[in-house]
């Protein structure tokens, strides 16, 4: 019996020594973060916006790159911003135009040949300063509660000739809180 107890004790000691390798530290993980008030939520009416750019005469845009139609204003509404949400910027993404990759290409997903050519959609802030596709807008100051971030979109010619047709574009946006 003594021999069996000794063998059991030796087996436990060997198992303990062998398991030490499983508990050895191979690295360190640091968990970082911050507890804050809920920054803001996007208003449901701002989550899927449609901004009408209207019917624009081809002659208004034809004749050279950079000609612009009348801009259309739109707003992204933020609701319930907490005290820690001091500012925000917005990044717009989408399919870039072939000639002006900082603007949105029109006609993406179109299944027919009725898409206009030689034109793109340019997004700007409320003052009309261009926001390049994929780049953050300027900083908007936020106050506790609800906030409206104002923008505009405009057709802009991308070359010497514009043809008529449907001129729809789609963008996604991401709000970054500062």
ABEGO torsion letter per residue (X at the ends): XAAAAAAAAAAAAAAAAAAAAAABBABBBBBBEBBBBBABBBBAAAABBBBBAEBBBAAAABGEBGBBBBBBBBBBBBBGBBAABABBBBBBBEBBBAABAABBBBGBGBABAABBBGBBBBBBBAAGBBBBBGBBBBBBBBBBEBBBBBBBBBBBBABABBBBEBBBBBBBBBBBBX
